[in-house]
C-alpha cells in the first residue's frame, strides 16, 4: 500500500477522534498498523490521536514505534498539544530526553 493510503486512514482516525467516535478512531488506527506503515510521521500521528483519546499506554507504545521508524522531531513532540496528556508521564519525558 502506498503512503497516501496510510495518510487517508490516519486522517480518518483523527477526524473520528475529534468527533468523539472512539471506536471508529481505533478501528482506523488498527488499519494503519495492519497495513504496516513504516513512515515515522504517520506512526507519530497515530500516537497523537491515541493521546487525544486519553489512551496513554497506546500513545506511548506507538510513539516508541515512531522513534524506531526514524521519528526525530522531539522538539515538536515536546510542545504538540495532541500529546498534552503525556506531558507528565515519566516514559514520555525519557523519550524527549533521548531525542535531544
N, CA, C and O atoms as CSV, one atom per row, in Angstrom:
chain,resi,resn,atom,element,x,y,z
A,1,UNK,N,N,0.837,-1.184,0.000
A,1,UNK,CA,C,0.000,0.000,0.000
A,1,UNK,C,C,0.883,1.248,0.000
A,1,UNK,O,O,1.939,1.270,0.632
A,2,UNK,N,N,0.451,2.262,-0.697
A,2,UNK,CA,C,1.204,3.499,-0.760
A,2,UNK,C,C,0.994,4.356,0.469
A,2,UNK,O,O,0.075,4.136,1.257
A,3,UNK,N,N,1.877,5.349,0.616
A,3,UNK,CA,C,1.779,6.205,1.792
A,3,UNK,C,C,0.500,7.039,1.782
A,3,UNK,O,O,0.041,7.463,2.843
A,4,UNK,N,N,-0.084,7.282,0.607
A,4,UNK,CA,C,-1.344,8.007,0.535
A,4,UNK,C,C,-2.460,7.274,1.249
A,4,UNK,O,O,-3.309,7.896,1.887
A,5,UNK,N,N,-2.463,5.957,1.145
A,5,UNK,CA,C,-3.472,5.135,1.832
A,5,UNK,C,C,-3.336,5.286,3.340
A,5,UNK,O,O,-4.335,5.411,4.048
A,6,UNK,N,N,-2.089,5.273,3.835
A,6,UNK,CA,C,-1.859,5.451,5.271
A,6,UNK,C,C,-2.348,6.822,5.717
A,6,UNK,O,O,-3.003,6.953,6.752
A,7,UNK,N,N,-2.024,7.844,4.926
A,7,UNK,CA,C,-2.400,9.206,5.292
A,7,UNK,C,C,-3.920,9.362,5.350
A,7,UNK,O,O,-4.442,9.989,6.272
A,8,UNK,N,N,-4.633,8.799,4.374
A,8,UNK,CA,C,-6.097,8.890,4.384
A,8,UNK,C,C,-6.682,8.171,5.586
A,8,UNK,O,O,-7.581,8.691,6.248
A,9,UNK,N,N,-6.179,6.979,5.870
A,9,UNK,CA,C,-6.687,6.208,7.013
A,9,UNK,C,C,-6.381,6.937,8.311
A,9,UNK,O,O,-7.237,7.018,9.192
A,10,UNK,N,N,-5.169,7.469,8.440
A,10,UNK,CA,C,-4.772,8.191,9.638
A,10,UNK,C,C,-5.598,9.460,9.806
A,10,UNK,O,O,-5.986,9.811,10.920
A,11,UNK,N,N,-5.863,10.144,8.705
A,11,UNK,CA,C,-6.682,11.348,8.744
A,11,UNK,C,C,-8.103,11.018,9.198
A,11,UNK,O,O,-8.696,11.763,9.978
A,12,UNK,N,N,-8.640,9.917,8.718
A,12,UNK,CA,C,-9.975,9.486,9.148
A,12,UNK,C,C,-9.990,9.215,10.643
A,12,UNK,O,O,-10.938,9.588,11.334
A,13,UNK,N,N,-8.955,8.575,11.141
A,13,UNK,CA,C,-8.876,8.277,12.573
A,13,UNK,C,C,-8.888,9.570,13.378
A,13,UNK,O,O,-9.582,9.666,14.391
A,14,UNK,N,N,-8.127,10.557,12.934
A,14,UNK,CA,C,-8.084,11.841,13.629
A,14,UNK,C,C,-9.434,12.532,13.650
A,14,UNK,O,O,-9.829,13.101,14.668
A,15,UNK,N,N,-10.137,12.484,12.540
A,15,UNK,CA,C,-11.468,13.102,12.482
A,15,UNK,C,C,-12.426,12.394,13.427
A,15,UNK,O,O,-13.189,13.040,14.145
A,16,UNK,N,N,-12.383,11.057,13.425
A,16,UNK,CA,C,-13.257,10.317,14.346
A,16,UNK,C,C,-12.939,10.680,15.796
A,16,UNK,O,O,-13.849,10.856,16.606
A,17,UNK,N,N,-11.662,10.792,16.120
A,17,UNK,CA,C,-11.275,11.130,17.495
A,17,UNK,C,C,-11.788,12.508,17.877
A,17,UNK,O,O,-12.302,12.698,18.979
A,18,UNK,N,N,-11.651,13.476,16.965
A,18,UNK,CA,C,-12.128,14.831,17.250
A,18,UNK,C,C,-13.635,14.861,17.478
A,18,UNK,O,O,-14.139,15.669,18.258
A,19,UNK,N,N,-14.342,13.978,16.793
A,19,UNK,CA,C,-15.797,13.911,16.935
A,19,UNK,C,C,-16.228,13.076,18.139
A,19,UNK,O,O,-17.419,12.963,18.433
A,20,UNK,N,N,-15.251,12.494,18.832
A,20,UNK,CA,C,-15.569,11.671,19.992
A,20,UNK,C,C,-15.994,10.256,19.637
A,20,UNK,O,O,-16.551,9.546,20.474
A,21,UNK,N,N,-15.738,9.845,18.410
A,21,UNK,CA,C,-16.099,8.491,17.968
A,21,UNK,C,C,-14.921,7.561,18.205
A,21,UNK,O,O,-14.230,7.153,17.272
A,22,UNK,N,N,-14.711,7.239,19.453
A,22,UNK,CA,C,-13.542,6.469,19.885
A,22,UNK,C,C,-13.406,5.134,19.150
A,22,UNK,O,O,-12.327,4.823,18.645
A,23,UNK,N,N,-14.464,4.351,19.083
A,23,UNK,CA,C,-14.373,3.031,18.451
A,23,UNK,C,C,-14.005,3.123,16.975
A,23,UNK,O,O,-13.215,2.320,16.478
A,24,UNK,N,N,-14.573,4.095,16.278
A,24,UNK,CA,C,-14.258,4.271,14.869
A,24,UNK,C,C,-12.807,4.708,14.691
A,24,UNK,O,O,-12.122,4.250,13.777
A,25,UNK,N,N,-12.343,5.592,15.565
A,25,UNK,CA,C,-10.950,6.041,15.500
A,25,UNK,C,C,-10.004,4.863,15.710
A,25,UNK,O,O,-9.025,4.713,14.979
A,26,UNK,N,N,-10.290,4.038,16.695
A,26,UNK,CA,C,-9.444,2.877,16.972
A,26,UNK,C,C,-9.441,1.923,15.790
A,26,UNK,O,O,-8.396,1.376,15.437
A,27,UNK,N,N,-10.597,1.719,15.178
A,27,UNK,CA,C,-10.673,0.840,14.002
A,27,UNK,C,C,-9.757,1.366,12.883
A,27,UNK,O,O,-9.077,0.584,12.219
A,28,UNK,N,N,-9.743,2.675,12.680
A,28,UNK,CA,C,-8.884,3.267,11.645
A,28,UNK,C,C,-7.408,3.130,12.021
A,28,UNK,O,O,-6.572,2.887,11.151
A,29,UNK,N,N,-7.078,3.285,13.317
A,29,UNK,CA,C,-5.688,3.080,13.753
A,29,UNK,C,C,-5.231,1.682,13.427
A,29,UNK,O,O,-4.131,1.470,12.917
A,30,UNK,N,N,-6.095,0.727,13.729
A,30,UNK,CA,C,-5.743,-0.672,13.502
A,30,UNK,C,C,-5.468,-0.922,12.026
A,30,UNK,O,O,-4.607,-1.733,11.684
A,31,UNK,N,N,-6.188,-0.236,11.153
A,31,UNK,CA,C,-5.921,-0.371,9.717
A,31,UNK,C,C,-4.507,0.094,9.395
A,31,UNK,O,O,-3.788,-0.572,8.649
A,32,UNK,N,N,-4.102,1.238,9.955
A,32,UNK,CA,C,-2.757,1.760,9.703
A,32,UNK,C,C,-1.722,0.736,10.164
A,32,UNK,O,O,-0.736,0.487,9.471
A,33,UNK,N,N,-1.951,0.148,11.328
A,33,UNK,CA,C,-0.991,-0.814,11.854
A,33,UNK,C,C,-1.006,-2.105,11.057
A,33,UNK,O,O,0.049,-2.682,10.795
A,34,UNK,N,N,-2.182,-2.565,10.669
A,34,UNK,CA,C,-2.274,-3.786,9.875
A,34,UNK,C,C,-1.629,-3.584,8.518
A,34,UNK,O,O,-0.963,-4.482,8.003
A,35,UNK,N,N,-1.823,-2.404,7.932
A,35,UNK,CA,C,-1.221,-2.117,6.638
A,35,UNK,C,C,0.298,-2.013,6.741
A,35,UNK,O,O,0.995,-2.047,5.727
A,36,UNK,N,N,0.804,-1.889,7.950
A,36,UNK,CA,C,2.247,-1.928,8.177
A,36,UNK,C,C,2.993,-0.653,7.836
A,36,UNK,O,O,4.113,-0.710,7.328
A,37,UNK,N,N,2.399,0.486,8.103
A,37,UNK,CA,C,3.089,1.734,7.817
A,37,UNK,C,C,4.427,1.779,8.537
A,37,UNK,O,O,4.527,1.437,9.716
A,38,UNK,N,N,5.447,2.203,7.816
A,38,UNK,CA,C,6.771,2.395,8.409
A,38,UNK,C,C,7.168,3.869,8.366
A,38,UNK,O,O,8.292,4.225,8.721
A,39,UNK,N,N,6.238,4.726,7.928
A,39,UNK,CA,C,6.514,6.156,7.877
A,39,UNK,C,C,6.462,6.723,9.294
A,39,UNK,O,O,5.423,6.633,9.948
A,40,UNK,N,N,7.555,7.301,9.783
A,40,UNK,CA,C,7.577,7.769,11.170
A,40,UNK,C,C,6.527,8.833,11.479
A,40,UNK,O,O,6.011,8.884,12.596
A,41,UNK,N,N,6.205,9.686,10.501
A,41,UNK,CA,C,5.215,10.734,10.754
A,41,UNK,C,C,3.798,10.174,10.812
A,41,UNK,O,O,2.970,10.652,11.587
A,42,UNK,N,N,3.524,9.176,10.005
A,42,UNK,CA,C,2.220,8.520,10.069
A,42,UNK,C,C,2.047,7.854,11.428
A,42,UNK,O,O,0.996,7.981,12.058
A,43,UNK,N,N,3.064,7.155,11.874
A,43,UNK,CA,C,3.013,6.472,13.174
A,43,UNK,C,C,2.892,7.508,14.302
A,43,UNK,O,O,2.133,7.313,15.251
A,44,UNK,N,N,3.644,8.605,14.188
A,44,UNK,CA,C,3.564,9.690,15.174
A,44,UNK,C,C,2.135,10.225,15.263
A,44,UNK,O,O,1.622,10.452,16.358
A,45,UNK,N,N,1.504,10.422,14.128
A,45,UNK,CA,C,0.134,10.940,14.128
A,45,UNK,C,C,-0.848,9.967,14.769
A,45,UNK,O,O,-1.819,10.391,15.397
A,46,UNK,N,N,-0.607,8.680,14.619
A,46,UNK,CA,C,-1.437,7.692,15.321
A,46,UNK,C,C,-1.249,7.867,16.834
A,46,UNK,O,O,-2.219,7.838,17.592
A,47,UNK,N,N,0.005,8.048,17.266
A,47,UNK,CA,C,0.271,8.271,18.695
A,47,UNK,C,C,-0.446,9.518,19.195
A,47,UNK,O,O,-1.000,9.525,20.294
A,48,UNK,N,N,-0.433,10.566,18.389
A,48,UNK,CA,C,-1.122,11.809,18.774
A,48,UNK,C,C,-2.616,11.574,18.971
A,48,UNK,O,O,-3.217,12.094,19.910
A,49,UNK,N,N,-3.197,10.799,18.091
A,49,UNK,CA,C,-4.636,10.589,18.198
A,49,UNK,C,C,-4.957,9.686,19.382
A,49,UNK,O,O,-5.963,9.898,20.060
A,50,UNK,N,N,-4.120,8.681,19.645
A,50,UNK,CA,C,-4.315,7.883,20.863
A,50,UNK,C,C,-4.261,8.798,22.088
A,50,UNK,O,O,-5.081,8.675,22.998
A,51,UNK,N,N,-3.309,9.700,22.104
A,51,UNK,CA,C,-3.185,10.625,23.227
A,51,UNK,C,C,-4.430,11.500,23.346
A,51,UNK,O,O,-4.939,11.724,24.444
A,52,UNK,N,N,-4.908,11.985,22.222
A,52,UNK,CA,C,-6.124,12.808,22.210
A,52,UNK,C,C,-7.301,12.051,22.830
A,52,UNK,O,O,-8.177,12.651,23.452
A,53,UNK,N,N,-7.309,10.738,22.654
A,53,UNK,CA,C,-8.366,9.890,23.218
A,53,UNK,C,C,-8.067,9.460,24.660
A,53,UNK,O,O,-8.789,8.647,25.237
A,54,UNK,N,N,-6.985,10.019,25.235
A,54,UNK,CA,C,-6.571,9.694,26.605
A,54,UNK,C,C,-6.132,8.232,26.748
A,54,UNK,O,O,-6.228,7.659,27.833
A,55,UNK,N,N,-5.663,7.645,25.682
A,55,UNK,CA,C,-5.180,6.261,25.689
A,55,UNK,C,C,-3.651,6.302,25.819
A,55,UNK,O,O,-2.918,6.065,24.859
A,56,UNK,N,N,-3.200,6.610,27.035
A,56,UNK,CA,C,-1.778,6.876,27.272
A,56,UNK,C,C,-0.872,5.704,26.910
A,56,UNK,O,O,0.135,5.886,26.226
A,57,UNK,N,N,-1.219,4.524,27.356
A,57,UNK,CA,C,-0.368,3.367,27.097
A,57,UNK,C,C,-0.188,3.159,25.594
A,57,UNK,O,O,0.931,2.956,25.122
A,58,UNK,N,N,-1.284,3.210,24.847
A,58,UNK,CA,C,-1.225,3.019,23.403
A,58,UNK,C,C,-0.445,4.151,22.736
A,58,UNK,O,O,0.310,3.920,21.791
A,59,UNK,N,N,-0.634,5.381,23.234
A,59,UNK,CA,C,0.081,6.533,22.682
A,59,UNK,C,C,1.586,6.373,22.872
A,59,UNK,O,O,2.362,6.605,21.945
A,60,UNK,N,N,1.992,5.980,24.067
A,60,UNK,CA,C,3.419,5.812,24.344
A,60,UNK,C,C,4.029,4.675,23.521
A,60,UNK,O,O,5.129,4.809,22.985
A,61,UNK,N,N,3.314,3.569,23.428
A,61,UNK,CA,C,3.802,2.434,22.638
A,61,UNK,C,C,3.961,2.832,21.176
A,61,UNK,O,O,4.950,2.482,20.533
A,62,UNK,N,N,2.983,3.564,20.659
A,62,UNK,CA,C,3.021,3.971,19.255
A,62,UNK,C,C,4.087,5.035,19.035
A,62,UNK,O,O,4.721,5.063,17.981
A,63,UNK,N,N,4.289,5.896,20.002
A,63,UNK,CA,C,5.346,6.901,19.898
A,63,UNK,C,C,6.725,6.230,19.854
A,63,UNK,O,O,7.619,6.683,19.139
A,64,UNK,N,N,6.885,5.163,20.612
A,64,UNK,CA,C,8.142,4.388,20.543
A,64,UNK,C,C,8.338,3.805,19.150
A,64,UNK,O,O,9.445,3.812,18.611
A,65,UNK,N,N,7.239,3.296,18.570
A,65,UNK,CA,C,7.313,2.767,17.195
A,65,UNK,C,C,7.728,3.857,16.214
A,65,UNK,O,O,8.511,3.613,15.297
A,66,UNK,N,N,7.197,5.061,16.414
A,66,UNK,CA,C,7.576,6.180,15.542
A,66,UNK,C,C,9.078,6.455,15.661
A,66,UNK,O,O,9.752,6.682,14.656
A,67,UNK,N,N,9.591,6.434,16.878
A,67,UNK,CA,C,11.026,6.652,17.093
A,67,UNK,C,C,11.842,5.554,16.406
A,67,UNK,O,O,12.854,5.834,15.764
A,68,UNK,N,N,11.399,4.323,16.546
A,68,UNK,CA,C,12.100,3.206,15.910
A,68,UNK,C,C,12.075,3.320,14.385
A,68,UNK,O,O,12.988,2.850,13.705
A,69,UNK,N,N,11.023,3.945,13.856
A,69,UNK,CA,C,10.898,4.129,12.409
A,69,UNK,C,C,11.680,5.351,11.920
A,69,UNK,O,O,11.787,5.581,10.715
A,70,UNK,N,N,12.229,6.137,12.862
A,70,UNK,CA,C,13.060,7.269,12.474
A,70,UNK,C,C,12.529,8.640,12.835
A,70,UNK,O,O,13.100,9.651,12.425
A,71,UNK,N,N,11.436,8.695,13.602
A,71,UNK,CA,C,10.922,9.999,14.022
A,71,UNK,C,C,11.986,10.699,14.857
A,71,UNK,O,O,12.559,10.103,15.768
A,72,UNK,N,N,12.251,11.968,14.544
A,72,UNK,CA,C,13.308,12.685,15.263
A,72,UNK,C,C,12.916,14.117,15.635
A,72,UNK,O,O,13.770,14.886,16.076
A,73,UNK,N,N,11.679,14.479,15.471
A,73,UNK,CA,C,11.245,15.848,15.750
A,73,UNK,C,C,10.743,15.981,17.193
A,73,UNK,O,O,9.581,16.306,17.434
A,74,UNK,N,N,11.638,15.726,18.132
A,74,UNK,CA,C,11.254,15.700,19.540
A,74,UNK,C,C,10.931,17.076,20.085
A,74,UNK,O,O,10.196,17.194,21.066
A,75,UNK,N,N,11.473,18.137,19.456
A,75,UNK,CA,C,11.089,19.482,19.872
A,75,UNK,C,C,9.614,19.721,19.552
A,75,UNK,O,O,8.914,20.387,20.316
A,76,UNK,N,N,9.142,19.185,18.435
A,76,UNK,CA,C,7.719,19.247,18.079
A,76,UNK,C,C,6.891,18.449,19.086
A,76,UNK,O,O,5.875,18.931,19.586
A,77,UNK,N,N,7.331,17.233,19.376
A,77,UNK,CA,C,6.598,16.371,20.310
A,77,UNK,C,C,6.475,17.030,21.685
A,77,UNK,O,O,5.452,16.889,22.355
A,78,UNK,N,N,7.508,17.741,22.099
A,78,UNK,CA,C,7.510,18.371,23.425
A,78,UNK,C,C,6.431,19.436,23.562
A,78,UNK,O,O,5.941,19.686,24.664
A,79,UNK,N,N,6.060,20.060,22.457
A,79,UNK,CA,C,5.070,21.139,22.534
A,79,UNK,C,C,3.768,20.836,21.793
A,79,UNK,O,O,2.872,21.679,21.746
A,80,UNK,N,N,3.661,19.655,21.223
A,80,UNK,CA,C,2.473,19.288,20.453
A,80,UNK,C,C,1.267,19.167,21.383
A,80,UNK,O,O,1.279,18.343,22.298
A,81,UNK,N,N,0.229,19.973,21.165
A,81,UNK,CA,C,-0.945,19.898,22.044
A,81,UNK,C,C,-1.649,18.538,21.986
A,81,UNK,O,O,-2.360,18.166,22.919
A,82,UNK,N,N,-1.451,17.803,20.895
A,82,UNK,CA,C,-2.064,16.478,20.796
A,82,UNK,C,C,-1.461,15.490,21.793
A,82,UNK,O,O,-2.068,14.463,22.097
A,83,UNK,N,N,-0.273,15.798,22.296
A,83,UNK,CA,C,0.381,14.894,23.254
A,83,UNK,C,C,0.288,15.424,24.689
A,83,UNK,O,O,1.023,14.975,25.568
A,84,UNK,N,N,-0.599,16.358,24.917
A,84,UNK,CA,C,-0.703,17.012,26.229
A,84,UNK,C,C,-0.901,16.027,27.373
A,84,UNK,O,O,-0.346,16.227,28.453
A,85,UNK,N,N,-1.674,14.973,27.163
A,85,UNK,CA,C,-1.942,14.044,28.269
A,85,UNK,C,C,-0.712,13.215,28.641
A,85,UNK,O,O,-0.717,12.509,29.650
A,86,UNK,N,N,0.334,13.302,27.830
A,86,UNK,CA,C,1.556,12.536,28.120
A,86,UNK,C,C,2.627,13.367,28.816
A,86,UNK,O,O,3.624,12.819,29.284
A,87,UNK,N,N,2.438,14.659,28.890
A,87,UNK,CA,C,3.485,15.565,29.375
A,87,UNK,C,C,4.080,15.159,30.727
A,87,UNK,O,O,5.285,15.302,30.930
A,88,UNK,N,N,3.277,14.667,31.633
A,88,UNK,CA,C,3.774,14.319,32.972
A,88,UNK,C,C,4.183,12.855,33.096
A,88,UNK,O,O,4.602,12.415,34.166
A,89,UNK,N,N,4.065,12.116,32.027
A,89,UNK,CA,C,4.431,10.696,32.064
A,89,UNK,C,C,5.954,10.543,32.032
A,89,UNK,O,O,6.603,11.076,31.132
A,90,UNK,N,N,6.529,9.829,32.993
A,90,UNK,CA,C,7.980,9.646,33.022
A,90,UNK,C,C,8.533,9.044,31.720
A,90,UNK,O,O,9.603,9.437,31.257
A,91,UNK,N,N,7.812,8.110,31.148
A,91,UNK,CA,C,8.273,7.479,29.908
A,91,UNK,C,C,8.347,8.508,28.765
A,91,UNK,O,O,9.286,8.482,27.970
A,92,UNK,N,N,7.377,9.392,28.687
A,92,UNK,CA,C,7.381,10.444,27.669
A,92,UNK,C,C,8.569,11.381,27.892
A,92,UNK,O,O,9.262,11.748,26.943
A,93,UNK,N,N,8.800,11.762,29.135
A,93,UNK,CA,C,9.927,12.642,29.459
A,93,UNK,C,C,11.253,11.985,29.069
A,93,UNK,O,O,12.154,12.660,28.571
A,94,UNK,N,N,11.377,10.671,29.292
A,94,UNK,CA,C,12.599,9.955,28.891
A,94,UNK,C,C,12.768,9.981,27.375
A,94,UNK,O,O,13.875,10.180,26.875
A,95,UNK,N,N,11.673,9.780,26.645
A,95,UNK,CA,C,11.750,9.830,25.188
A,95,UNK,C,C,12.249,11.193,24.712
A,95,UNK,O,O,13.095,11.286,23.823
A,96,UNK,N,N,11.711,12.241,25.319
A,96,UNK,CA,C,12.129,13.587,24.934
A,96,UNK,C,C,13.609,13.800,25.227
A,96,UNK,O,O,14.320,14.393,24.416
A,97,UNK,N,N,14.075,13.327,26.366
A,97,UNK,CA,C,15.490,13.464,26.721
A,97,UNK,C,C,16.385,12.705,25.743
A,97,UNK,O,O,17.411,13.223,25.300
A,98,UNK,N,N,15.995,11.484,25.413
A,98,UNK,CA,C,16.784,10.687,24.465
A,98,UNK,C,C,16.806,11.324,23.082
A,98,UNK,O,O,17.781,11.190,22.342
A,99,UNK,N,N,15.725,12.018,22.742
A,99,UNK,CA,C,15.615,12.608,21.416
A,99,UNK,C,C,16.400,13.890,21.234
A,99,UNK,O,O,16.576,14.347,20.105
A,100,UNK,N,N,16.875,14.481,22.320
A,100,UNK,CA,C,17.614,15.758,22.226
A,100,UNK,C,C,18.978,15.543,21.636
A,100,UNK,O,O,19.741,16.497,21.480
